[in-house]
């Protein structure tokens, strides 16, 4: 799973996976997932939504949770890209 990720990014995703509620969204879990999304952005790591779906399915996450997290991933990426534009990066 994500063998080529920078160690910091992989650690953030693993941290999310090890304690996250697999059935319903939890704001504390979302914060950990946001950290992963931010680190992906900072490290210019491109992860496809389908990859997230597949990993979450393998880890036993409910389908609704998979959808929730992909929405967070895509929305987070869009927000960070717009933020960079505002800052002129």
C-alpha positions in Angstrom: 0.0 0.0 0.0 1.5 3.3 -1.2 5.1 1.9 -1.0 6.5 4.9 -2.9 5.1 7.5 -0.6 7.4 9.7 1.4 7.8 8.3 4.9 6.0 11.3 6.5 2.9 10.9 4.2 2.8 7.2 4.7 3.0 7.6 8.5 0.1 10.0 8.5 -2.1 7.7 6.4 -1.1 4.7 8.6 -1.9 6.8 11.7 -5.4 7.5 10.3 -6.0 3.9 9.4 -5.0 2.4 12.7 -7.6 4.3 14.8 -10.3 5.5 12.5 -14.0 4.5 12.9 -14.7 2.4 9.8 -18.5 2.9 9.9 -19.3 6.5 10.6 -17.4 9.8 10.2 -15.8 11.2 13.3 -14.3 14.8 13.4 -11.2 13.6 15.3 -10.6 11.0 12.6 -11.2 13.6 9.9 -8.5 15.8 11.4 -6.0 12.9 11.0 -7.1 12.4 7.4 -6.7 16.1 6.7 -3.1 15.9 7.9 -2.6 13.2 5.3 -4.2 15.3 2.6 -2.0 18.3 3.6 1.1 16.3 3.6 0.3 14.9 0.1 -0.1 18.4 -1.1 3.1 19.7 0.5 5.1 16.7 -0.9 3.4 17.0 -4.3 2.1 13.4 -4.0 -0.7 12.6 -6.4 -3.0 9.8 -5.2 -6.0 8.7 -7.2 -9.4 8.5 -5.5 -9.7 4.9 -6.7 -6.5 4.0 -4.8 -8.1 5.4 -1.6 -11.3 3.4 -2.3 -9.4 0.2 -2.8 -7.2 0.6 0.3 -10.2 1.5 2.5 -12.2 -1.4 1.2 -9.3 -3.8 2.0 -9.1 -2.3 5.5 -12.8 -3.0 6.1 -14.2 0.5 5.8 -17.9 0.9 5.1 -18.8 2.0 1.6 -20.3 5.3 3.0 -17.0 5.9 4.8 -15.1 5.3 1.6 -17.2 7.9 -0.1 -16.8 10.4 2.8 -13.1 10.1 2.7 -12.8 10.5 -1.0 -14.9 13.6 -0.8 -12.6 14.9 1.9 -9.5 14.0 -0.3 -10.9 15.7 -3.4 -12.3 18.7 -1.6 -9.1 19.1 0.4 -7.0 19.0 -2.7 -9.2 21.6 -4.4 -9.1 23.9 -1.3 -5.3 23.7 -1.0 -4.8 24.4 -4.8 -7.0 27.5 -4.5 -5.2 28.5 -1.3 -1.9 28.3 -3.2 -3.3 30.4 -6.0 -4.3 33.1 -3.5 -0.8 33.1 -2.1 0.7 33.2 -5.6 2.4 29.9 -5.3 
